[in-house]
Amino acid sequence: MANSADEIPFIEALTRHQPALEAFCYANIGRRGEVREVLQAVVVRLWEKSADWDPKTNFLPWAFAVARFTVLAHFRDQARDRLVFDEDVVLAMAEETEQAAGQFEVRREALGSCLEKLDEDQRRLLHEHYIAGQTLRELAGVMRRSESALKMTLLRLRGQLRTCIDRQLAPTI
Amino acid sequence: MKTPLGKLEQRLQELLEQARAEDGLSARVELNALLREDADARRCMAQLLVDEQVLVSRLREDGLVAMLDQDSSNVISRFPTAPTGHQRRSPWFSWRPLIATAAGLVLGLFSASMVFGSIFLRTQVHQLALANPSFEQVTGRLPSGFPRAMGIWSGDESDVVADTAASSPQAGKVLRFVRAEADRSNTDGAAYACDVYQLVDLRGTGELTKGAPATLELSAAFRDGRPLGSALNKISCRIYVFSGEPSRLGESWPNALEDALTSGMGRLESTGGDPDWQRVEAQTVLPANAKFAVVHLAVWDSSQEGHPAAFGQIYANDIRLSLRSQTTQISPLAKR
């Protein structure tokens, strides 16, 4: 890009959509530990190719296309046993992944009020597992519950939240 | 995803968890085969993963806003465990009109958006003084127990030895984790973790931040010298921020963690076989009323096959602590 004024729409779009790009990376990789590394590579690649983006067009479809190549390059750099998904599966899931990640922001917005419906312990459980990184085994020890019971609780909570989000986003008659 | 606990969704979730495990080859094969054959499974899998990230993003932000908003009545309760990456309510930020903005800035630090930090934000980074960050001035066995004063490495059985790895980030000496010890407040308890601590005085940091939102960033290099296929160990660096006096903290550790204002953790899992040093980072918000921090390096034996857990081939070196502050001069773009 020629100068900083030209960069502003790109920076603005990238800043706004970075969480969706992170979700896109995660959905392709399936493993949390490597997401930041891949996202950083995606951001750098997008920056390098920023001149190719027309600010009059939607940012995310363009960004997903660029990101996909970076993700695939990551796949080729990794030992096969470190990968959750095979490369052909990632390509087969491409459309579904883009569609889901494209809805990131509206689903995130809807989730806000869904989380408010949970009680404090449920929210804390989600926080400890997904943010603090405590494993089910660790949490089960602390909470004096079986690992399988805790796993089921988390599954139910996730399902409950997903239903709540879907209900909020369903078109009203 | 019409059914919250649909069989397909549950099956995919189970396969995904198994596929992530070290011995998850058969689950990986089954998961990939299912995704190849079934369009519903692909749709479900993509939505599951994106929704998990939606949840993580929302929890991350809600936790920070709750912590920043001192009047929030929506602060969530705690499990009786060490705080790892979450914060309790803290009356440190009275600049309410900037709460949302500050949360955004802090979130930026936790995400991988650092490439924009120098564009939108006036960021200042100060290295904070840690005593013996590379263990050069220490010899032999570290003092036992929780440190009683600032600037001393001490903890469970561990010693400082000459580094034999060619790729050491700092040539010379390294810290070696030797053996887990039970907490002083629970000497009969099982010992699976080898913990090493240092107390750091934060009283001068107010001069550096000038009241602006700030974070502490801890980073440590670790090396697992065991052969590949060894028992799974979790290796972590953590930072806890406290107000008050540190002198009595050791008596009630780790229960005193309940009093931490904020905390952050970074960790890696290792089964050995990697001769290189790996850097682990932890971040936490620095409240205005912070007086001191506890830097905590640890190795935890996940197998829990015997205790006290013995280590002996896991090393730490080149510990760094920095303070990153953001001035409130935010560009119009970032205010949107």
Interface residues (C-beta under 8 A of the other chain):
Chain A: I8 I11 E12 L14 T15 Q18 P19 E22 A23 F24 Y26 A27 G30 R31 R36 L39 Q40 V43 V44 W47 D81 L83 V84 F85 D86 D88 V89 A92 M93 E96 T97 Q99 A100 A101 Q103 F104 R107 R108 L111 G112 L115 E120 D121 R123 R124 L125 L126 H127 E128 Y130 I131 A132 G133 Q134 R137 L139 V142 M143 L155 R156 R158 G159 Q160 L161 R162 T163 I165 D166
Chain B: M1 K2 T3 P4 L5 E9 Q10 Q13 L16 A19 R20 L25 R28 L31 N32 L35 R36 R42 R43 M45 A46 Q47 L49 V50 D51 E52 Q53 V54 L55 V56 S57 R58 L59 R60 D62 G63 I76 S77 R78 F79 P80 T81 P83 T84 G85 H86 S111 A112 S113 V115 F116 I119 F120 M265 R267 S302 L333 A334 R336
